[in-house]
Amino acid sequence: MSEKICVVAGVGPGTGAALSRRFAAGGYRVAMLARDAERLAALEREIAGSRGYAVDVTEAARVKEVVERIGSDLGTPSVLVHNAVSGHFGEFLEQTFRTNVLSLMLLGQAIVPRMLAAGRGAIIVTGNTSAWRGAASFAAFAPSKAAQRILAQAMARSLGPKGIHVAYVVIDAVIDVPWTRQAFASKPDEFFARPAGIAETVYHVAHQDRSAWTFEVDLRPFGEKW
């Protein structure tokens, strides 16, 4: 039996690293994509069977090249987790849109043909509250996350009948990472969403029975107001 391959795009110190650990624990070889080569090297040493690929996922030629390398190094991906995100509050067409929307399209274009040839696959996209609504101070960020969600929905409608499950996970929470702990220093532990908890749900969604696929699931700590 060929090995199971998962691509995690956007491997930071929080959710991305937790996703990589969870899929590796599930028996996957994990291809970790990020721009920080040093972080990837550290995670490679920690996570058995993982391999890091330093790449800017907003650059079409580089995405195509790295997907070809993954195919050669590891094999055909059966799961893509798109966790790349930019929270830059600048003009709409700056890096925010390129990271949140364009990179999903580029990775999909590079990986989906391989999944179609294999007859199966799952693409899980991590989003957040801004995919649903635009707060006053999020005018540059929210439109890109909303566009990301609609792109994922269009992909789900197109690819689902062909055997590829596309889902969108809305993280309606403050994720527990060092910088948020500093920003919300007065908040108790239960205020934060743990990256490992998020990763567990993503892993579950990627393995749903095909007779009961979901497109959208939302996550929040038990005490979060919504």
N, C-alpha and C positions, 0 to 999 in steps of 0.2 A: 504494500500500500504506500502511495506517495505521501510525503510529509504534508502536514497542514501548515499553510503560510498565512500570516496576518501582517498587513501593512498598517502601521500607526503613523499618521502624519500629524506633526505638531507635538513632539515629545518634549514637554517642559518638565519641571521638577514636581508638578502636581498630578493632574489628571492624566497627562500623556505617559508619564512614567508608571502610574498605577495601571493604566490600560495595558502597557507592555508586560508588566509583571503578571497580570491576570491571564492574558492569552498564553503567555509562556507556561503558566501553571496548568493551563488546559491542554498542553501538549503541542502548542504551535511553535514553529520557528517565526520569530518576530522581526520584521524589517522596520526599524525605527527611523523616521525622517524628522530632521530638524536642522536649523542653521548652526547650532552650537556643537562643533565637533568634539570639544572637550567633554561636554555633558554626555554625549552619545558614547564616547569611549568608556566613561565611568560606568554607564548602564550596561554596556556590553560585558564588562567584567563581573557585574552583579547578576545579570539575567542570563541563565544558561540558554544557549541556542539562539540568542538575539544577535542582530547585526545592525550597526548604525550607518546611516547614509546622510552625510552633511549636504543639504540641498535647500535652495530657496524654491518652495513649491509654487511660487507665482511666475516662474520662468518656464515657458512651454518646452523649450529645447532641453533644459535640465531635467524636467519631470519625465519626459520621454526617455531620456538617457538613463535615469536612475531606475525606472521601472524595468527597462531592459536588463540592467545589472542585477536587479532583484530576481528576475526570471532566470538568469544565468547562475546566480549564486545560490539561490534557495529553491526556486520553483514557481509555479503559478499561484498567485494569491487567491485564496478563497474568501478572505475577509479584508475589507478596507475600512479602517476607522479614521474618519476625517475629524481631527481635533485641533487643526491649525486655526488660530484666532488672532486678530489684531484689534486692540481696543484703542487705537490711536484716534484722538478727537481732533481731526483736521478736516480738510476739504473732502467731500464725498468720494471723489475719484482718486484719492491717494491710497496709501497702503492698506487701509481698512477694507476697501472693496476688493482689492486684488487678493488679499489673504483669505478673506471670509467667503468669497464667491468664486473668483477666477480659479483659485487653486483646487476647489472641489470639481469644477468643470474639467480642468486639465488632468487631474488624477483619474477622474472617471473616464475620460477619453482614452487614457493610456491603459487602464486596467480592465475596463469593462469588456473589450474584445477578447481578452484572455479568459475572463469568467464565462462569457458566452460560449467560447469554444469548449470549455470544460462542462458547460451545462448547469452551472450552479455558482452561487456566490452571495455575499452579504456586504452591503455598504451602510455603515452606521455613521451618522453625522452628529456631533455634539454641538448644541446651540445653547442659547440662554434666553432670559426673559425678554430681551430686546427683539427677539424674533416675533413676538406677539404684539408689542406696543412700544411706542416711542416716547420716552420721558423727555422732559424739557431740555435736559443737559446732554442728551444722547442723539442729537440730530444727525451727527456724522456717522455714528456707530450703528444705531438701530436699523436704518434702511438697508445696510449691508447684511445684517443678520436676518432680516425679513426676506431679503432676496435669496439668501442662502437656503432658508426653509422652503421657499417656493421652488427653487431649483431642485432641491431634494425631493419634493413632492412630485414634480414633473418626471424626475428620474424613476421614482417608485412606480408611477402609473405606466411608464414605458417599459421598464425592465422586469417588473413583477411577473407578468405573464410569460416571460422568457426564463424564469427560474432564479432571478436575482432579487433578493430582498433588500430594499432600501428603507431605512428608518431614520427618524429625527428625534434626538433625545434633548429635551429642553431642561436645562439645569437652572431652575428658578431659585437660586441660592447664592450665598457667598461661599466659594470653595476654600477649603482649609489649606492654605499655602503660606509660606513665611511672610510675604508682603501684606496679605489680608489680615494675618494675625497682628501685625503692627498697626495697620489702619483701623482695626476694630479691637484694639487691645482690651477694652473694657467688657467685651462680649464673652459669655461662657462657652464652653466647648460645644454644647448642643446647638449653638447658633450657626455653626459651620457645617457644610456638606463635606464629608470625607471623600477624598479621591478614590480610595479603595471601594467605597460604597457605590460611587458612580460607575466605576469600572465593572463591578459585579452586575449591575443592571445592563450595561452595554453588552457584556458577554452573554447574558441571558437572551437579550433581544436578537443577537447574531445567531442564536441557536434555536429560535422558535420553530415549532413544527410548521411546515408550510401550509397546513390547513387552518392555521390560526396566527397569521402574521399581523403585526401591528405596524402602522406608519409612525405614529407620534406617541411618545411617552414623556411625562413631565416628572421631575424629581425635585424634592425640597425637604429640608429638615422638618421633623414633626411639629416644631413650634413656629414655623414660618407662616406669616400672615399672607393670605392670597385671596 
